[in-house]
Amino acid sequence: MTADTLNPAKAGLRAWLTTDTPASRGHARVVQAYLGWLSLTRNPLALLGLAILVVLIAVSALAPWIAPHDPLAQELTNRLQPPGSPGHLFGTDELGRDILSRIIHGASITLYIVTLVAVTAPVVGLVIGSLAGYIGGWTDTVLMRLTDIFLAFPRLVLALAFVAALGPGIENAVLAIAITSWPPYARLARAETLTVRHQDYISAIRLQGASATRIITGHVMPLCLSSVIVRVTLDMAGIILTAAGLGFLGLGAQPPIPEWGAMISSGRKFLLDQWWVATMPGLAIFIVSLGFNLLGDGLRDILDPRSGQ
């Protein structure tokens, strides 16, 4: 006798979540989300990536309460203390500031950068790519040549140029990263649009009198979302590294803000003797980037119907 047999309510809920004949569009979306979650739970590496992301969000939200010290407080008598020192699990930096506290508060800065880029660059790329793919002609040519110009430069080099023009600062760094991150999404959205714009159901919608704007926003863009979401998740590691690179060069978050790239930059002078000053924030960048990559791989297996699953 199974647990579902002993609990009819649970069995009924499971049947409702896994039905092949949903009663409404909302029910179908719930079923799809639940089946996606079941697929995700069968991928331990993807779950590990999700756990890292959840920890990052929790640490960012609870930083003022879980950080053992003020991240900006200097205590020169305790400068360059090794990991495991009393009251300093990760040691202290050249100004006696607690490295663990600075990493905890730096998590919110990393999440801030990732969130702003994730809600701007993919949207711009999705709009441009969908317009280019659906309208075609000179519109496609102009938009794609503009995309090629941005793709011709390495992302970090182009971001450095924009930050140099806009001035150092975390807001300008976010803007520069967003400006340099949209072209791959435009390419992806255009490719997806080209595969669906001549489908029968698109032609039927067009014959019903729907405008190009309605077709693009209501039918083309939603079909591109799954691929864009996977690409966003996989790109987060590169965005974090670009932000850290700008901070390392002094063009991102400015001292004394505890941004991980800036922390590595200030600790590189002590790398041989006091290795922990630069290594600890470097490990934080590595773990968060790994988490996004693992989650992105798992989402690709779920959302991409061509993945073979």
Secondary structure, DSSP 8 states (H G I E B T S, - for coil): --HHHH-HHHHHHHHHHS-SS-SSHHHHHHHHHHHHHHHHHT-HHHHHHHHHHHHHHHHHHHHHHH-SS-TT---GGGTT--TTBTTBTT-B-TT--BHHHHHHHHHHHHHHHHHHHHTTHHHHHHHHHHHHHHH-HHHHHHHHHHHHHHHTS-HHHHHHHHHHHH-SSHHHHHHHHHHHHSHHHHHHHHHHHHHHTTSHHHHHHHHTT--HHHHIIIIIHHHHHHHHHHHHHHHHHHHHHHHHHHHHTTSSS-TTS--HHHHHHHHGGGTTTSTHHHHHHHHHHHHHHHHHHHHHHHHHHHH-GGG--
